[in-house]
């Protein structure tokens, strides 16, 4: 089992005593707590690339919610998410969902998912969506246990850099993982979470 895979946390998790905190660029906990979690999910993302991604993503509405153990102060999991207006309605899209390697099976992913659902409802979203890699069967079990359904195929391809520009944020974007909802997903169906919401690189569950 690799670092970002988790077992089916829905099965009798031992509830952790958690507090959820939203962090943003400039907060030192982004580098100390969030970056290691996201980089475990996305090994090709360098520390500098994470910082650039976090700044640009936050400006686009991406939010970083971190689950801290109240007893130890350790970051045990994180979710990145955003509210999007789409032709299929307003939705909460989960880009990343990850639990620290030594803390799986404690209900952390389930706790984060419940909070994301609550926020989606509060924001007037009709749906919660995410992508999960096709081989990440543990994450799929987690999502199915939470009544998420497979709604669409997610297609993507690499784009060659434009020679006339410097490029984007310099993140090692994973091939074929356009984690946004630019898919022509069928509205009446759903996707999959606690995963690394990137299809070809979803090494965990939106990516857990």
Secondary structure as GFF3:
##gff-version 3
##sequence-region A 1 208
A	DSSP	beta_strand	18	23	.	.	.	ID=ss1
A	DSSP	alpha_helix	28	29	.	.	.	ID=ss2
A	DSSP	pi_helix	30	34	.	.	.	ID=ss3
A	DSSP	alpha_helix	35	41	.	.	.	ID=ss4
A	DSSP	alpha_helix	47	59	.	.	.	ID=ss5
A	DSSP	beta_strand	63	69	.	.	.	ID=ss6
A	DSSP	beta_strand	75	86	.	.	.	ID=ss7
A	DSSP	beta_strand	89	99	.	.	.	ID=ss8
A	DSSP	three_ten_helix	101	103	.	.	.	ID=ss9
A	DSSP	alpha_helix	108	122	.	.	.	ID=ss10
A	DSSP	beta_strand	127	130	.	.	.	ID=ss11
A	DSSP	alpha_helix	137	145	.	.	.	ID=ss12
A	DSSP	three_ten_helix	199	201	.	.	.	ID=ss13
###
